[in-house]
Each structure stands twice: as C-alpha cells, then as structure tokens.
C-alpha cells in the first residue's frame, strides 16, 4: 500500500462511520472526550480498522 491510498481509506472511513456516530456522541456526553476516544480505540470495530491503517501508514513512512 502506498501512503496516498492509506490516507484516502482513513478519510473515507472517518467520513462514513465516525462523523455523526451516535455512540461516540453519547459517550462524549457520559464519559467525556477522552472516554469516548478510549472506546473508539479499544472497542469499536471501525476504530480497530483505523488503528490497522495507521500502522500501515507508519510502515510506509519508515521505509
């Protein structure tokens, strides 16, 4: 994968799934910004995919 492809995938996923996410918005109200962010990183399937793409992006930049 090249960096442009990875960045486009990340942007597309964020646009389609994260913007306007009801769960994220509700957790921000209940747990605060860091609590919602922690949920997205650890429990959300989209967050897991974003984490994977971030790792791929790091591989591209370290080559």
Buried (B, 14 or more C-beta within 10 A) or exposed (E): EEEEEBEEBBEEBEEEBBEEBEEBEEBBEEEEEEEBBBBBEEEBEBBEBBBEBEEBBEEBEEE
